[in-house]
């Protein structure tokens, strides 16, 4: 018999992944989580044709980086290339 899903609230990414590692939860996340938060017992699988997620560039508000326009253009091209080759991806924004 299938159980109805329930939502589990966690305080942060580490706590969320620890909950998943216990086998009591599943979750969806951005690809970067799989690269930055490796956990024994947690398997990451791509969701093909999933929704695109927004991507943002960030910097200290009082210190606009040199070459920001070029960085935005490059990031946009990189994500556009991923979107066309994989069916998923995201656009970049200037924040």
NORPEUR-V715191 format. One line per field, one symbol per residue. ss: DSSP state (A for helix, B for strand, O for the rest). phi: phi as a letter, one per 40 degrees, with the letter a starting at -180 (. if undefined). psi: psi as a letter, one per 40 degrees, with the letter a starting at -180 (. if undefined). Layout:
BEGIN
ss: ???
phi: ???
psi: ???
END
This chain:
BEGIN
ss: OOOOOOOOOOOOAAAAAAAAAOOOOOOOOOAAAAAAOOOOOOOOOOOOOOOOOOBBOOOOOOOOOOOAAAAAAAAAAAAAAAAAAAOOOOOBBOO
phi: .ccccbcbcbcaccccccccccgcababacdddccbbcbcgbbbbcbcgcccbcbbcbacdcacccgddccccccccccccccccbgbiaccbcg
psi: hhiiiihhhididddddddddeeeiiiiiidddddeghhhehhhhihifiiiiihiiiihdeghiifddddddddddddddddddeeiaiiiie.
END
